[in-house]
């Protein structure tokens, strides 16, 4: 399977991806961030600072990338965490949290909407994992269960695997 891990900075994407890969002996192709991040961060960082024509041009290329990636993606894992945990993780890493993430909860919801919108158009499977309420072991176990359910549904003909 091709699995894309998405989420805001310090939401636990890379940590979960590495732990998951080790636990399944690198059985799946896992990607840390897909084109949906480009769409989201362009909206947040540039906001109203670019004109409508430039926004349409940029969004067009991002949407094409997102749709093409969606055709090959079996599962998108959205990693979510709270603002306080995000700040703590930035501090532990010795990093300063980007100003555009100060309203973290607002952007967390916007990010999920960006991915969900693409999901609705392409029918990829989507799972949200709260990385600050679950231990890394619980996150991996949830993801493995989700993949098992996805395989069962596809084997029964209810879902199809992505076309690669």
Phi, psi and omega per residue, in radians:
X1 nan 2.669 3.011
X2 -1.826 2.136 -3.074
X3 -2.161 2.230 3.116
X4 -1.909 2.253 3.104
X5 -1.733 2.110 -3.102
X6 -2.127 2.818 3.077
X7 2.678 2.924 3.113
X8 -1.201 2.914 3.084
X9 -0.927 2.327 3.085
X10 1.138 0.458 3.099
X11 -1.507 -0.111 3.085
X12 1.844 0.194 -3.103
X13 -0.983 -1.023 -3.038
X14 -1.151 -0.706 3.110
X15 -1.066 -0.815 3.140
X16 -1.166 -0.762 3.141
X17 -0.988 -0.842 -3.119
X18 -1.132 -0.761 3.132
X19 -1.136 -0.708 3.116
X20 -1.115 -0.834 -3.131
X21 -1.013 -0.764 3.120
X22 -1.107 -0.714 -3.055
X23 -1.227 -0.450 3.129
X24 -1.889 0.289 3.093
X25 0.946 0.735 3.049
X26 1.005 0.641 -3.107
X27 -1.230 -0.498 -3.032
X28 -1.970 2.732 2.988
X29 -1.481 2.061 -3.112
X30 -2.058 2.377 -3.075
X31 -2.143 2.287 3.112
X32 -1.599 1.734 -3.123
X33 1.404 2.333 3.078
X34 -2.021 -2.953 -3.090
X35 -1.164 -0.289 3.136
X36 -1.113 -0.545 3.075
X37 -1.106 -0.675 3.115
X38 -1.054 -0.765 3.135
X39 -1.072 -0.866 -3.105
X40 -1.074 -0.932 -3.063
X41 -1.158 -0.542 3.056
X42 -1.124 -0.728 3.121
X43 -1.110 -0.750 -3.051
X44 -1.321 -0.857 -3.034
X45 -1.260 -0.756 -3.074
X46 -1.556 -0.456 3.089
X47 0.727 -2.155 -3.122
X48 -1.623 0.214 -3.057
X49 -1.451 -0.055 3.068
X50 -2.136 2.659 -3.074
X51 -1.325 2.912 -3.032
X52 -1.060 -0.669 -3.132
X53 -1.136 -0.792 3.116
X54 -1.128 -0.724 3.109
X55 -1.047 -0.792 -3.135
X56 -1.087 -0.722 3.124
X57 -1.094 -0.832 -3.114
X58 -1.134 -0.805 -3.117
X59 -1.121 -0.625 3.112
X60 -1.041 -0.823 -3.135
X61 -1.209 -0.657 3.093
X62 -1.133 -0.748 -3.117
X63 -1.125 -0.701 3.094
X64 -1.056 -0.811 3.107
X65 -1.050 -0.773 -3.117
X66 -1.124 -0.744 -3.133
X67 -1.170 -0.720 3.108
X68 -1.121 -0.753 3.119
X69 -1.115 -0.660 -3.128
X70 -1.075 -0.577 3.139
X71 -1.132 -0.495 -3.097
X72 -1.746 -0.127 -3.036
X73 -1.655 2.260 3.092
X74 -1.505 -0.633 -3.043
X75 -2.601 2.384 2.991
X76 -1.956 2.202 3.109
X77 -1.818 2.026 3.096
X78 -1.693 2.019 3.107
X79 -1.563 2.229 -3.114
X80 -2.171 2.527 3.037
X81 -2.600 2.899 -3.126
X82 -1.411 2.880 3.111
X83 -1.013 -0.833 -3.101
X84 -1.053 -0.733 3.124
X85 -1.178 -0.678 3.106
X86 -1.051 -0.812 3.123
X87 -1.077 -0.775 3.132
X88 -1.048 -0.751 3.130
X89 -1.151 -0.681 3.056
X90 -1.058 -0.805 -3.134
X91 -1.092 -0.757 3.128
X92 -1.073 -0.571 -3.141
X93 -1.485 -0.042 -3.110
X94 1.237 0.490 -3.116
X95 -1.981 2.674 3.059
X96 -1.672 2.312 3.139
X97 -1.188 2.318 -3.131
X98 -1.087 2.458 -3.080
X99 -0.986 -0.602 -3.102
X100 -1.201 -0.147 3.114
X101 -1.787 0.114 -3.127
X102 -1.054 -0.559 3.060
X103 -1.717 1.087 -2.961
X104 -0.995 -0.803 -3.095
X105 -1.107 -0.680 3.086
X106 -1.087 -0.812 -3.096
X107 -1.264 -0.527 3.085
X108 -1.043 -0.806 3.134
X109 -1.157 -0.726 3.110
X110 -1.074 -0.732 3.141
X111 -1.068 -0.806 3.126
X112 -1.055 -0.689 3.123
X113 -1.125 -0.677 3.111
X114 -1.067 -0.838 -3.132
X115 -1.181 -0.738 -3.113
X116 -1.118 -0.616 3.110
X117 -1.092 -0.800 3.087
X118 -1.141 -0.651 3.122
X119 -1.062 -0.738 -3.131
X120 -1.103 -0.581 -3.127
X121 -1.362 -0.490 -2.995
X122 -2.020 -0.205 3.126
X123 1.137 0.485 3.026
X124 -1.257 2.753 3.105
X125 -1.427 2.569 -3.031
X126 -2.410 2.368 3.051
X127 -2.380 2.398 3.065
X128 -1.801 2.365 3.116
X129 -2.228 2.158 3.121
X130 -1.491 1.779 -3.001
X131 -1.377 -0.139 3.089
X132 -1.796 -0.206 3.096
X133 -1.709 -0.356 3.119
X134 -1.969 2.538 3.033
X135 -1.215 2.885 3.128
X136 -1.056 -0.660 3.110
X137 -1.101 -0.776 3.119
X138 -1.131 -0.655 3.095
X139 -1.087 -0.812 3.136
X140 -1.101 -0.776 3.133
X141 -1.064 -0.721 3.109
X142 -1.091 -0.749 -3.141
X143 -1.139 -0.734 3.110
X144 -1.107 -0.732 3.072
X145 -1.064 -0.757 -3.141
X146 -1.063 -0.769 3.133
X147 -1.140 -0.680 3.071
X148 -1.055 -0.783 3.111
X149 -1.122 -0.688 3.118
X150 -1.109 -0.765 3.112
X151 -1.095 -0.770 3.125
X152 -1.051 -0.785 -3.139
X153 -1.105 -0.688 -3.132
X154 -1.260 -0.662 3.105
X155 -1.154 -0.532 3.120
X156 -1.457 -0.045 3.113
X157 1.533 0.075 -3.130
X158 -1.345 -0.496 3.120
X159 -2.344 2.772 3.080
X160 -1.970 2.706 3.018
X161 -1.358 2.703 3.123
X162 -1.078 2.597 3.096
X163 -1.474 2.134 3.126
X164 -2.057 nan nan
